[in-house]
């Protein structure tokens, strides 16, 4: 099957495969970003929430990899190093290298986590739309994953908003 050939189920296999692979690469980085944020917030009231979110984001990555494999679109061996490299770069935590909750970098870190999950949610919404014409896609599974992403966004947003004052308060006050 060439890269632009359609499957019997209506999805362009090349486009869908590349789309899923891009999200798998991003998911590997996302898991590492959540792991780093969990370390930053480990001595806060948000530690358990971020630890749970990290586990959920990792499970979502596994679900995405399984979905791609079921569709016969598993990540080609040649692209796998991209996911690994992205994950390793994310360990450096470029958004918050000093691992500080109380600075602008802590704000950027939380904003990035929320944005990353919003990107994942758009993936699930896209696949839900494709499920109408592609019988290989399980709409109920995608709705569950989309619902979980909505909850993750809400929880990250609550953490972000509740911790803004500590980041932007003048030093010494």
MARSE-830796 format. One line per 3 residues: number of its first residue (from 1); for each residue z, x, y of C-alpha. Coordinates in steps of 0.02 Angstrom, whole numbers, plus 50000, padded with zeros to 5 digits. Example, Ala and Ser with C-alpha at 12.3 -4.5 7.8 and 13.67 -1.06 7.14 Angstrom:
2
1	50390 50615 49775 | 50357 50684 49947
***
This chain:
173
1	50000 50000 50000 | 49953 50077 50168 | 50073 50079 50316
4	49997 49923 50395 | 49974 49816 50240 | 50064 49650 50230
7	50173 49605 50084 | 50152 49442 49989 | 50297 49379 50095
10	50215 49399 50266 | 50304 49552 50334 | 50207 49707 50380
13	50286 49832 50260 | 50253 49984 50368 | 50324 49907 50525
16	50473 49832 50435 | 50509 49994 50343 | 50503 50099 50501
19	50613 49972 50590 | 50744 49973 50452 | 50739 50163 50439
22	50769 50179 50627 | 50920 50066 50613 | 50985 50162 50462
25	50975 50324 50561 | 51064 50241 50708 | 51194 50167 50590
28	51240 50339 50523 | 51273 50396 50702 | 51365 50235 50740
31	51485 50259 50596 | 51528 50434 50659 | 51551 50370 50838
34	51673 50239 50774 | 51765 50371 50672 | 51783 50480 50828
37	51843 50332 50933 | 51971 50291 50798 | 52041 50468 50817
40	52048 50450 51006 | 52143 50286 50995 | 52253 50328 50844
43	52416 50323 50943 | 52379 50162 51035 | 52402 49977 51004
46	52215 49970 50964 | 52220 50096 50821 | 52220 49971 50678
49	52080 49867 50756 | 51969 50018 50779 | 52007 50082 50604
52	51957 49912 50532 | 51800 49906 50641 | 51753 50080 50577
55	51765 50018 50398 | 51662 49864 50440 | 51527 49966 50528
58	51518 50081 50377 | 51502 49929 50263 | 51364 49860 50375
61	51270 50024 50357 | 51287 50013 50168 | 51227 49831 50173
64	51076 49884 50275 | 51033 50025 50155 | 51049 49904 50008
67	50938 49777 50094 | 50805 49909 50126 | 50814 49965 49944
70	50799 49784 49881 | 50643 49765 49987 | 50572 49926 49913
73	50590 50008 50083 | 50728 50134 50051 | 50734 50281 50169
76	50604 50410 50115 | 50677 50579 50069 | 50587 50658 50217
79	50678 50546 50341 | 50852 50564 50265 | 50891 50726 50358
82	50869 50631 50523 | 51013 50516 50477 | 51120 50665 50427
85	51080 50762 50587 | 51116 50610 50695 | 51282 50583 50608
88	51331 50766 50630 | 51288 50763 50815 | 51394 50607 50837
91	51543 50699 50763 | 51540 50810 50917 | 51577 50652 51017
94	51465 50693 51165 | 51528 50542 51262 | 51710 50592 51251
97	51720 50777 51206 | 51900 50792 51265 | 51946 50638 51164
100	52032 50556 51311 | 52070 50370 51322 | 52121 50380 51504
103	51964 50440 51589 | 51787 50385 51626 | 51733 50462 51461
106	51847 50341 51367 | 51761 50200 51460 | 51588 50267 51413
109	51642 50285 51232 | 51697 50103 51219 | 51541 50043 51312
112	51434 50141 51189 | 51522 50066 51039 | 51492 49891 51107
115	51310 49932 51144 | 51284 50004 50970 | 51352 49847 50888
118	51242 49740 51002 | 51092 49839 50937 | 51147 49803 50760
121	51165 49619 50802 | 50986 49618 50866 | 50933 49691 50698
124	51016 49547 50604 | 50939 49419 50724 | 50766 49495 50700
127	50784 49492 50512 | 50845 49311 50520 | 50685 49264 50611
130	50582 49356 50480 | 50678 49269 50340 | 50589 49107 50384
133	50426 49183 50318 | 50492 49319 50202 | 50579 49249 50049
136	50651 49419 50005 | 50770 49407 50153 | 50929 49309 50120
139	50965 49207 50276 | 51145 49169 50227 | 51182 49355 50205
142	51101 49393 50373 | 51199 49254 50458 | 51360 49327 50386
145	51315 49500 50450 | 51265 49430 50620 | 51430 49335 50631
148	51527 49493 50590 | 51432 49588 50725 | 51476 49453 50852
151	51660 49470 50806 | 51649 49660 50819 | 51572 49648 50993
154	51709 49530 51047 | 51847 49643 50983 | 51775 49800 51063
157	51751 49707 51226 | 51933 49650 51225 | 51990 49830 51200
160	51874 49891 51337 | 51933 49761 51465 | 52118 49777 51423
163	52115 49966 51444 | 52010 49980 51603 | 52162 49993 51720
166	52233 50146 51631 | 52067 50237 51648 | 52035 50201 51832
169	52212 50211 51901 | 52242 50354 52023 | 52329 50501 51944
172	52516 50505 51984 | 52530 50317 52008
***
